Amino acid sequence: MLCRSADLIAEAHASGSGIAAFNVITLEHVQAVADAALRTGRPAIVQISQNAVRHHGGDVMPLAAATTAAAGRSDARLALHLDHVEDVALLHRTAECGASSVMFDASRLPDEENIAATRAAVRWAHGQGLFVEAELGEIGGKGSAHTPGVRTDPEDAARFVAETGVDALAVAVGSSHAMVSRTAALDLGLIARIRDAVPVPLVLHGSSGVPHETLRAALAHGMTKINIGTLLNVAFTRAVRATLAESPDLVDPRRYLAPARDAMTDAVADCLTALGTPGPR
């Protein structure tokens, strides 16, 4: 069933169990998340990034329509979210495409410009009944997650939330986008300090590179929404390579997309199961 992101995030924040959000690129990604959520009985957020929209010719509607259709036909609780939206034109298509939340990303701007742009985005989105996430700090993969000064400062986070009115905050605490090995170390103490400083749920980007036990510790220290993308792509690509290596003359894409979808389903189910058992806050 198609749910509102705000409801799933509020439930996760209240319980401390967290909510996993998976970035999708193809229909097989969408089906994998839906199937895994149904298998595990855990809710999930399906995320379409601006980069994924660009890959599909700049039109968010086809993949969004596939997601809402899959959610509507499933007994799993699923929500649709637009991720890392920098283009205001795409922001303004959030409700139209069936998404109930959006991550507006002005983090590349200087802090004051980030605040002003995010405040304007929040004002518009709240007028549409949308939930808004934003980012403060520099998540790894855009620079270095371990460079001094790029991690989110709790006092800055409190000011940012107060001045923008965002509903959730993505913070830089040591994770990195596009990691293919699960070796990232998070600053759990910093997560707890930011949690104590801000009144909204915290979001961890770049979670594919974080071991399950560390993600559970992050939930216990105050993280709520866990974004995962590269992990699905690794599973997808490995399965495709294995299938084509076994059958190098294969030309029917259904023959290699099906095992790729199955591999992603297993990867998503593994994440959902692992995040369902957090430590005490």
Summary of the structure (lengths in Angstrom):
residues: 281
radius of gyration: 18.0
end to end distance: 29.7
largest distance: 58.6
contacts: 1037
relative contact order: 0.15
helix: 49%
strand: 16%
